[in-house]
Amino acid sequence: MFLRATNRVKDGKPHRYFSVVESVRHPGAKHPVQKPILYLGELNDSQQTA
């Protein structure tokens, strides 16, 4: 499991969202697929400075 950050620009402002994912290998797949386990949401400026 690891933390994955997703960046998005919304209304001209950058936003970063976080989720905990695990790598799962499906039979016949060429590479692992990341399965979301927990969605943590956005990290805002006050949380980022702490």
C-alpha positions in Angstrom: 0.0 0.0 0.0 1.1 3.5 -0.6 -0.1 7.1 -0.8 -1.1 8.4 -4.2 -1.4 12.1 -5.0 -3.6 13.3 -7.9 -3.2 16.9 -9.2 -6.0 18.8 -10.8 -6.5 22.4 -11.9 -10.0 23.7 -11.0 -11.1 27.3 -11.6 -7.5 28.2 -12.4 -6.3 26.9 -9.0 -4.2 23.8 -8.5 -5.6 21.2 -6.2 -4.0 18.0 -4.8 -6.1 15.0 -3.7 -4.7 12.0 -1.8 -5.8 8.4 -1.5 -4.3 5.2 -0.2 -3.9 2.5 -2.8 -2.6 -1.1 -3.1 -1.1 -2.8 -6.1 -3.1 -5.8 -7.4 -2.0 -8.0 -10.2 -4.9 -9.5 -12.2 -4.4 -12.8 -14.1 -3.4 -12.1 -17.6 -2.6 -8.4 -17.0 0.7 -7.1 -18.1 1.2 -4.8 -15.1 -0.3 -4.3 -11.6 -3.4 -2.2 -11.2 -3.7 0.3 -8.3 -6.8 -0.4 -6.3 -8.0 2.5 -4.1 -8.4 1.5 -0.4 -9.1 4.8 1.3 -9.8 8.3 -0.1 -8.3 11.0 2.0 -9.4 14.1 0.1 -7.7 17.4 -0.5 -4.8 18.8 1.5 -5.4 22.5 1.9 -2.8 25.2 2.6 -3.3 25.3 6.4 -2.9 21.5 6.7 0.1 21.6 4.3 2.0 24.1 6.5 1.5 22.1 9.7 
